[in-house]
Amino acid sequence: MNKMKTYIPTQEDPAGIYVHIPFCIKKCSYCDFFSITDLSYTDNFIRALIQEMSMIRKDSLQFDTLYIGGGTPSLLDVRPVNQIIGAAHQFFEMLPDTEITMEINPGTANLDRLKGYQDAGVNRINVGVQSFQLENLKFLGRLHSSKDAERVIKHAQQAGFMNIGLDLIYGIPGQTPKAWLNDLKTATDLGPDHLACYMLTYEAGTPLARNLQTGRFRPMPEGLSADLFETTISFLNDAGYVHYEISNFARSTSNEFEPKRSRHNQKYWSFVPYLGLGPSAHSFIEPIRWWNYRSVKNYIQELEAGRLPLEDREVLTSEQRMLEAIYLGLRQADGININGFHRRFGVHFTDIFEKTIADLKKRRFITMTRNRCALTRKGMLFLDSIASMFV
């Protein structure tokens, strides 16, 4: 296979917009993203969202990604999706080749709705499959079946989507290597352009975390989770997917700029500015991060009163930004850009972390080139611990 050039975002790249749709039919047991099940707020929410767009407009920025996430965005009819995308074009400078992604939950979108989303301007969808195994879906509190997942992916292909991503979860208690390989094979047989494979985590306050604390189940042993991580990389590499971030894989293409990667998510990992719209959404323009109220009611009330729904903000210190740059850089297969680190912080990465780098190289946790510091596959298993060594 020919070695392809890699597209690596920089701070100077166009910004991104994230829109949080805060509605779900039912809250999944593992999820800590903000959502509510009262759909009666939908119309007022859409009006408030468009009002927020009109108030927060950033004339100094250009945008080339719009990500509609949640929640369950695919609960929305085509009309409000059309309104959201239309308002984004009205109030922001959206570039002609903008990547417009929408999250889809199996069982909430049929062929006609998917065609409508595409007509509205959505050109990339991400399907929250999580598993093709019924027992795993029940454990995670998912409402769909494996047939629902396969059906919505085929409908998306029939609708003409040329950029389709799937999310899967591994590390589920009781999951065997064989069962996980079956999930990966089922997924790749469907021909998605992108796969995000997340290790199950137990977020504080979720029903799954409470059930773990009360002993209703035992977590998967760390050693087996590590084996599944290795299995994931090997299987997907053999299937033609490039491992470009610790949990993300993109189908190899002949295009040197790797368009099948999630252009939007790469902004989060590369200090590119992004605006978050909707309740609980976060925004970042270096060095400032701010976020909205984690309440649909407060969000709507503030905007109806002509105020932005800002809950709080923080100005990151140089040290905080440096630590984030290290952690986010190590998440990516390309690693930390050493020259970029120097330009941003005015210090030489290899000088200030000389001893740490030497130790990690000796233990084969990192590789160093003239301009890159990246984790090895072994190192990726210990990302959090390794990142903390640079404090």
C-alpha positions as CSV (number, residue, x, y, z in Angstrom):
1,M,0.0,0.0,0.0
2,N,1.4,3.4,-0.9
3,K,2.1,5.7,2.0
4,M,-0.3,8.6,2.0
5,K,0.2,12.1,3.2
6,T,-1.7,13.0,6.3
7,Y,-3.9,16.0,6.9
8,I,-3.1,17.5,10.2
9,P,-5.2,20.4,11.5
10,T,-3.5,23.5,12.8
11,Q,-4.8,26.4,14.9
12,E,-5.1,28.5,11.7
13,D,-7.6,26.0,10.2
14,P,-11.3,27.0,9.9
15,A,-13.3,26.6,13.0
16,G,-16.1,24.1,13.8
17,I,-19.7,24.3,15.1
18,Y,-21.2,21.7,17.5
19,V,-25.0,21.7,18.0
20,H,-26.3,19.7,21.0
21,I,-29.8,18.2,20.5
22,P,-30.8,17.4,24.1
23,F,-33.6,14.9,23.5
24,C,-33.7,11.1,23.9
25,I,-36.5,8.6,24.0
26,K,-34.7,6.9,26.9
27,K,-31.4,7.6,28.7
28,C,-28.8,4.8,28.1
29,S,-27.3,3.4,31.3
30,Y,-23.7,4.3,30.5
31,C,-24.2,7.8,29.0
32,D,-23.4,11.0,30.9
33,F,-24.1,13.4,28.1
34,F,-26.9,15.8,28.9
35,S,-30.3,14.9,27.6
36,I,-34.0,14.9,28.6
37,T,-36.9,12.7,27.5
38,D,-39.6,15.4,27.4
39,L,-39.9,16.1,23.7
40,S,-42.6,18.8,24.3
41,Y,-39.7,21.4,24.5
42,T,-38.6,20.6,20.9
43,D,-40.2,23.6,19.1
44,N,-39.1,26.1,21.7
45,F,-35.7,24.6,21.7
46,I,-35.2,25.0,18.0
47,R,-36.3,28.7,18.2
48,A,-33.9,29.3,21.1
49,L,-31.1,27.6,19.2
50,I,-31.5,29.8,16.2
51,Q,-31.7,32.8,18.5
52,E,-28.3,31.7,20.0
53,M,-26.8,31.4,16.5
54,S,-27.9,35.0,15.7
55,M,-26.4,36.3,19.0
56,I,-23.1,34.4,19.1
57,R,-22.1,34.9,15.5
58,K,-18.3,35.2,15.1
59,D,-17.7,37.3,12.0
60,S,-13.9,36.9,12.4
61,L,-14.1,33.1,12.0
62,Q,-14.7,30.8,9.0
63,F,-16.2,27.4,9.6
64,D,-15.8,24.1,7.7
65,T,-17.6,21.7,10.0
66,L,-21.0,21.5,11.6
67,Y,-21.7,18.6,13.9
68,I,-25.3,17.9,15.1
69,G,-24.9,15.6,18.1
70,G,-26.8,14.7,21.3
71,G,-28.9,13.3,22.7
72,T,-30.6,11.8,19.7
73,P,-30.6,14.2,16.8
74,S,-32.4,11.7,14.6
75,L,-35.5,12.2,16.7
76,L,-35.9,15.5,14.8
77,D,-38.0,15.7,11.7
78,V,-36.4,17.0,8.5
79,R,-37.8,20.5,8.9
80,P,-36.0,21.5,12.1
81,V,-32.7,20.0,10.7
82,N,-33.3,22.2,7.6
83,Q,-33.8,25.2,9.9
84,I,-30.6,24.5,11.9
85,I,-28.4,24.1,8.8
86,G,-30.0,27.1,7.1
87,A,-29.4,29.3,10.2
88,A,-25.8,28.2,10.3
89,H,-25.3,29.4,6.8
90,Q,-27.2,32.6,7.5
91,F,-25.3,33.6,10.7
92,F,-21.8,32.1,10.1
93,E,-19.3,32.1,7.2
94,M,-19.6,28.4,6.2
95,L,-17.1,27.3,3.6
96,P,-18.3,25.5,0.4
97,D,-16.9,22.1,1.3
98,T,-18.2,22.1,4.9
99,E,-18.5,18.7,6.5
100,I,-22.0,18.5,8.0
101,T,-22.3,15.5,10.3
102,M,-25.4,14.2,12.1
103,E,-25.6,11.5,14.7
104,I,-28.2,8.8,14.0
105,N,-29.6,6.3,16.5
106,P,-30.8,3.0,14.9
107,G,-34.5,2.7,15.0
108,T,-35.2,6.5,14.9
109,A,-34.6,7.1,11.2
110,N,-36.1,5.5,8.1
111,L,-35.1,5.8,4.5
112,D,-37.3,8.8,3.8
113,R,-36.0,10.7,6.8
114,L,-32.4,10.0,5.8
115,K,-33.0,11.2,2.3
116,G,-34.6,14.4,3.8
117,Y,-31.5,14.9,6.0
118,Q,-29.3,14.7,3.0
119,D,-31.5,17.1,1.0
120,A,-31.2,19.5,4.0
121,G,-27.4,19.4,3.6
122,V,-26.1,16.6,5.9
123,N,-23.2,14.9,4.1
124,R,-21.9,12.7,6.8
125,I,-23.7,10.6,9.4
126,N,-22.5,8.8,12.4
127,V,-24.5,5.8,13.6
128,G,-24.5,4.8,17.3
129,V,-24.5,1.1,16.9
130,Q,-22.5,0.2,20.0
131,S,-22.9,-3.5,19.5
132,F,-24.5,-6.1,17.2
133,Q,-25.1,-8.5,20.2
134,L,-28.5,-8.4,21.8
135,E,-27.2,-9.1,25.3
136,N,-24.7,-6.2,25.1
137,L,-27.4,-3.8,23.8
138,K,-29.6,-4.8,26.8
139,F,-26.7,-4.3,29.2
140,L,-26.0,-0.8,27.8
141,G,-29.7,0.1,27.9
142,R,-30.0,0.6,24.1
143,L,-33.5,0.5,22.5
144,H,-32.5,-0.8,19.1
145,S,-31.7,-4.3,17.8
146,S,-28.8,-5.4,15.6
147,K,-31.3,-5.7,12.7
148,D,-32.2,-2.0,13.3
149,A,-28.6,-1.1,13.1
150,E,-27.9,-3.0,9.9
151,R,-31.1,-1.6,8.4
152,V,-30.3,2.1,9.1
153,I,-26.8,1.7,7.6
154,K,-28.2,0.2,4.4
155,H,-30.8,2.9,4.2
156,A,-28.1,5.5,4.6
157,Q,-26.2,4.0,1.7
158,Q,-29.4,3.9,-0.4
159,A,-30.1,7.5,0.5
160,G,-26.7,8.3,-1.1
161,F,-24.5,9.1,1.9
162,M,-20.9,8.7,0.9
163,N,-19.4,9.2,4.3
164,I,-20.8,6.9,7.0
165,G,-19.3,6.3,10.5
166,L,-20.2,3.7,13.1
167,D,-19.7,3.8,16.9
168,L,-18.9,0.5,18.8
169,I,-18.2,-0.2,22.4
170,Y,-15.9,-2.9,23.8
171,G,-14.9,-3.9,27.3
172,I,-18.5,-4.9,28.2
173,P,-18.6,-7.4,31.1
174,G,-18.9,-10.9,29.8
175,Q,-17.8,-9.9,26.3
176,T,-15.5,-12.5,24.7
177,P,-12.8,-11.8,22.2
178,K,-14.8,-13.9,19.7
179,A,-18.0,-11.8,20.3
180,W,-16.0,-8.6,19.8
181,L,-14.4,-9.9,16.6
182,N,-17.9,-10.8,15.4
183,D,-19.0,-7.2,16.0
184,L,-16.0,-5.8,14.1
185,K,-16.6,-8.2,11.2
186,T,-20.3,-7.3,11.0
187,A,-19.4,-3.6,11.1
188,T,-16.7,-3.8,8.4
189,D,-18.9,-6.0,6.2
190,L,-21.4,-3.1,6.1
191,G,-18.7,-1.0,4.5
192,P,-18.6,2.1,6.8
193,D,-16.0,4.8,6.0
194,H,-15.2,5.4,9.7
195,L,-15.3,3.4,12.9
196,A,-15.0,4.7,16.5
197,C,-14.3,1.9,18.9
198,Y,-14.6,3.1,22.5
199,M,-13.7,1.1,25.6
200,L,-16.6,1.1,28.1
201,T,-16.1,3.6,30.9
202,Y,-18.2,4.0,34.1
203,E,-19.0,7.7,34.3
204,A,-19.9,8.9,37.8
205,G,-23.6,9.4,38.3
206,T,-24.7,7.1,35.6
207,P,-27.0,4.0,36.3
208,L,-24.2,1.8,35.1
209,A,-21.7,3.3,37.5
210,R,-24.2,2.8,40.4
211,N,-24.8,-0.8,39.4
212,L,-21.1,-1.4,39.5
213,Q,-20.7,0.2,42.9
214,T,-23.5,-2.0,44.3
215,G,-21.9,-5.2,42.9
216,R,-24.6,-6.0,40.3
217,F,-21.9,-7.0,37.9
218,R,-18.1,-7.2,37.7
219,P,-16.1,-5.1,35.2
220,M,-14.0,-6.7,32.5
221,P,-10.5,-7.4,33.8
222,E,-8.0,-4.7,32.5
223,G,-5.8,-7.3,30.9
224,L,-8.7,-8.6,28.7
225,S,-9.7,-5.0,27.8
226,A,-6.1,-4.4,26.7
227,D,-6.2,-7.6,24.6
228,L,-9.4,-6.3,22.9
229,F,-7.8,-3.0,22.2
230,E,-4.9,-4.8,20.4
231,T,-7.4,-7.0,18.6
232,T,-9.3,-3.9,17.4
233,I,-6.2,-2.3,15.9
234,S,-5.0,-5.5,14.2
235,F,-8.3,-6.4,12.7
236,L,-9.2,-2.9,11.4
237,N,-5.7,-2.3,10.0
238,D,-6.1,-5.6,8.1
239,A,-9.5,-4.5,6.9
240,G,-8.1,-1.3,5.4
241,Y,-8.8,1.2,8.2
242,V,-6.1,3.7,9.4
243,H,-5.8,4.1,13.1
244,Y,-5.5,7.9,13.5
245,E,-6.6,8.5,17.0
246,I,-6.7,6.2,20.1
247,S,-10.4,5.3,19.4
248,N,-10.9,6.2,15.8
249,F,-10.3,4.5,12.5
250,A,-10.8,5.8,9.0
251,R,-11.0,3.9,5.7
252,S,-7.9,4.2,3.6
253,T,-8.5,6.4,0.5
254,S,-6.4,7.5,-2.4
255,N,-7.0,11.1,-1.4
256,E,-3.8,12.5,0.3
257,F,-5.9,14.5,2.8
258,E,-7.7,11.5,4.3
259,P,-11.3,12.9,3.9
260,K,-12.8,9.9,5.7
261,R,-11.4,11.0,9.0
262,S,-13.8,13.1,11.2
263,R,-12.7,16.5,10.3
264,H,-14.8,18.0,13.1
265,N,-13.4,15.8,15.9
266,Q,-9.8,16.6,14.8
267,K,-10.5,20.2,15.8
268,Y,-11.0,19.2,19.4
269,W,-7.6,17.4,19.5
270,S,-5.7,20.2,17.8
271,F,-6.7,23.5,19.5
272,V,-8.7,24.6,16.5
273,P,-11.5,27.0,17.6
274,Y,-15.0,25.6,17.9
275,L,-18.4,26.9,19.0
276,G,-20.8,24.8,21.0
277,L,-24.5,25.6,20.7
278,G,-27.4,24.2,22.8
279,P,-27.6,23.3,26.5
280,S,-24.4,22.0,28.1
281,A,-22.4,22.7,24.9
282,H,-18.8,23.9,25.3
283,S,-16.9,26.4,23.1
284,F,-13.2,27.1,22.8
285,I,-11.2,29.9,21.3
286,E,-7.7,29.8,22.8
287,P,-7.2,30.5,25.6
288,I,-10.9,30.8,26.7
289,R,-13.3,28.0,27.2
290,W,-17.0,28.6,28.0
291,W,-20.1,26.5,28.3
292,N,-23.9,26.7,28.4
293,Y,-26.4,25.8,31.1
294,R,-27.0,22.1,31.5
295,S,-30.8,22.7,31.5
296,V,-33.2,23.0,28.5
297,K,-35.5,25.2,30.6
298,N,-32.8,27.6,31.6
299,Y,-31.3,27.6,28.1
300,I,-34.6,28.6,26.5
301,Q,-35.5,31.1,29.2
302,E,-32.2,33.0,28.9
303,L,-32.4,33.2,25.1
304,E,-36.1,34.3,25.2
305,A,-34.9,37.1,27.6
306,G,-32.3,38.1,25.0
307,R,-29.3,36.8,26.9
308,L,-26.8,34.1,25.9
309,P,-27.2,31.0,28.0
310,L,-23.7,31.1,29.4
311,E,-23.2,29.2,32.6
312,D,-19.5,29.9,33.1
313,R,-16.1,30.3,31.5
314,E,-12.4,29.9,32.2
315,V,-9.2,31.3,30.9
316,L,-6.6,28.6,30.6
317,T,-3.1,29.3,31.8
318,S,-0.2,28.4,29.6
319,E,0.5,25.4,31.8
320,Q,-3.0,24.2,31.4
321,R,-2.9,24.5,27.7
322,M,0.5,22.8,27.6
323,L,-0.9,19.8,29.5
324,E,-3.9,19.6,27.2
325,A,-1.7,19.8,24.2
326,I,0.4,16.9,25.4
327,Y,-2.7,14.7,26.3
328,L,-4.6,15.5,23.1
329,G,-1.4,15.1,21.0
330,L,-0.7,11.7,22.5
331,R,-4.2,10.5,21.7
332,Q,-3.4,10.9,18.0
333,A,-1.4,8.4,16.0
334,D,0.6,11.3,14.5
335,G,1.5,12.4,18.1
336,I,2.7,15.7,19.3
337,N,4.0,18.2,16.7
338,I,7.3,19.3,18.4
339,N,7.8,22.4,16.2
340,G,4.2,23.4,16.7
341,F,4.6,22.9,20.5
342,H,7.5,25.3,20.4
343,R,5.7,27.9,18.4
344,R,2.7,27.8,20.7
345,F,4.4,27.8,24.1
346,G,7.9,29.2,23.4
347,V,9.6,26.2,25.0
348,H,11.4,23.2,23.4
349,F,9.5,20.0,24.1
350,T,12.5,17.7,23.9
351,D,14.5,20.0,26.3
352,I,12.0,20.4,29.1
353,F,10.9,16.8,29.1
354,E,14.3,15.2,28.2
355,K,14.3,12.7,31.2
356,T,10.7,11.7,30.7
357,I,11.2,11.1,27.0
358,A,14.3,9.0,27.6
359,D,12.4,6.9,30.2
360,L,9.4,6.4,27.9
361,K,11.6,5.5,24.9
362,K,13.5,3.0,27.0
363,R,10.2,1.3,28.0
364,R,9.0,1.4,24.4
365,F,6.0,3.5,25.2
366,I,6.8,6.3,22.7
367,T,8.6,6.8,19.4
368,M,10.5,10.0,18.5
369,T,11.2,11.5,15.1
370,R,12.6,14.9,14.3
371,N,9.3,16.6,14.7
372,R,7.0,14.0,16.3
373,C,6.5,12.4,19.7
374,A,3.9,9.6,19.5
375,L,2.7,6.7,21.6
376,T,3.5,3.2,20.5
377,R,0.6,0.7,20.5
378,K,1.8,-0.5,23.9
379,G,2.0,3.1,25.1
380,M,-1.6,3.8,24.0
381,L,-2.8,1.3,26.7
382,F,-1.3,3.6,29.3
383,L,-2.3,7.0,27.9
384,D,-3.5,8.6,31.1
385,S,-0.5,7.5,33.1
386,I,2.0,8.5,30.5
387,A,0.4,11.9,30.0
388,S,0.6,12.5,33.8
389,M,4.4,12.0,33.6
390,F,4.7,15.2,31.7
391,V,3.2,17.3,34.6
